[in-house]
Amino acid sequence: MNTLSQLRSGQLLGAKHLQLVEALSHFPEEIFTLADTLEVLDLSNNNLSDLPDEFACLTKLKRLFLSFNQFKHIPKILAKCPALIMVAFKGNYITEFADHCLPKTIEWLILTDNKIAKLPATFGQYTALKKLALAGNQLNELPISMANCHNLELVRLSANQLTQIDDWLFELPKLTWLAFAGNCFNKSQCLTQSNLANKPLSDYSLSKVIGQGASGIIHLAYSTNKEPVAVKLFKGTITSDGYPLDEVNCCLQALEHPNLIKVLAYIEQQQQLGLVMELIDTSFTNLGLPPSLDTCTRDTFESDCHYSTQVIYAIAQQMVSTVAHLHQHNISHGDIYAHNTMVDPHARVLFGDFGAATDLTMLSDYQRQQMQLIEVRALGCLIEDLLTTCQEQSAEVMHLQHIAQQCMSENIAQRPTLGALADFL
C-alpha cells in the first residue's frame, strides 16, 4: 500500500501499481504524474463518487479497482481509457449504467452488490468481456444484445430480480461458469426439507479458523460428545456469489456422494445460517490455486506442482461422477475449478464450495441440458489446466488433451454429455 505523501514527494514516480486507502472523497490529481507508467490503480475502500475528465490521460492503465466507495454511476470517462481491461466497482451504490461508459477493451467487470436495475441496450458491444460479476443487484432482465458477448466465460447473476433466463445465455459458446440462484423465479424462501438435524450453534465449541471464502468462515469445532467437525458460518445476507440460503439449500439437495464433503447437520438461527460438515483429513490439499489477474478465468498452480496422467485420469473420473450426481439432483455447481477441489496422496477427490450453485428445477428441459454442457466445458478446462502441470509426453496425455478439447468445443452440440464423458475416461 502507498500513501499520498509518498505520491506528493515524488517517491512513486515511474510506479506501475498504486494503492491508496486514505478516506479520499476527491480523486488525487497527483496520480496524473504517473500517467506514463501506471497500469494498476487501486482506490478501493475510500469515499470517492466520481472521476475527473483528466482521468483519460492514464493511457497505460489496465486495471482499476474502485470497490467500496460511494459511486452512484459508472463514470463515462472510463470509455476513453484505451488500455483498460478490468474494472471493479463492488459494494458501491450504482444505479446508472449508461450506454458507452466503458471501453470496448473491457475483459473483466465486477459490479457485485450495487443497485443496478437495468443494463444498457448496447451492452453487446463489450465483445471482449470474459468475466462478468453482477450478483446482488436489482436486474429484472438482461439485454438481448448481450448474446453478442461470445467471449463470456464466467457470469454471476445471483441475487437479482430476474423473472426468467433466456435461452441465448445458455448458448454462449465459451460460457463455462454460470450462477443465477436467488432470482424471482428460483429464490429460496425457506430451507429445503432435509433428513439432517437442525442443530443450535451452542451445540458446538468453535476453535480455530481453518478456511474461509466469499460466503463464510469455516471453523474447527467440537460437538457436545467431543467429536471434531467443521462448522461453516455464513456471512451476512448476501455474498459475492449470492444468498447463503440458496447455497445451504443446494448443499442439502445434493445429498451424499463419495466425492462431496459430507454434511452432518445445518444451523438455522435468527441471525445465523451454518453447515456442520465432516472434518477433512489433513492429508487432503487444494488441487490448485485461484485465477490470477493475468489468467482471469483459469486456475494457477505452484511452480513445483506436478500431476501424472494417472492422477489426472483419476481426478477427472471422480469429478465427472460428482458433477453428474449434482445434475441428477437438479443442481449446477457453477464453480468447477481446481482451487475448489481437494485431493489426497492417493488421488481421492473431495469437492465443495457451493457458493455459486444453482437449483435448476425451474428451468426447461432444454436449459437444464445446456447447463450440463456448460459444466462439461468447465470439466474440460479443469483437465486442460491440470495437464499444464504434467511433464509426461505420452499417448495418455494426447488422449486427455483430446477429451479436454471436445469438452471445450465452442459448438455446444458437439460436447459430450456427462454420461459420454464418463465413458471416455
Protein Blocks (a to p, Z undefined) as FASTA:
>chain_A
ZZfklmmnopmgoiabdcddehiabdcfklmmmmmmpmbdcfehiabfbdcfklmmmmmb
mbdcfehiabfbdcfklmmmmkbcbdcfehiabfbdcehkbcfkbmbdcfehiabfbdcf
klmmmmmbmbdcfehiabfbdcfklmmmmmbfbdcfehiabfbdcfklmmpfkbmbdcfe
hiaklpcfbdcddfbdcddfklpccdddfbdcfkbccdddddfkopacdddddehjbdfk
bcfklmmmmmmmnopafkbccdfbdcddfkbccdddddddfkbccfbdcddfklomaccd
dfklccdfklmmmmmmmmmmmmmmmmmnopaeklacfklpccdfkopacdehjllgccfk
lpcfklmmmmmmmmmmmmmmmmmmmmmmpcbdcfklmmmmmmmmmmmpmblklpccfklm
mmmZZ
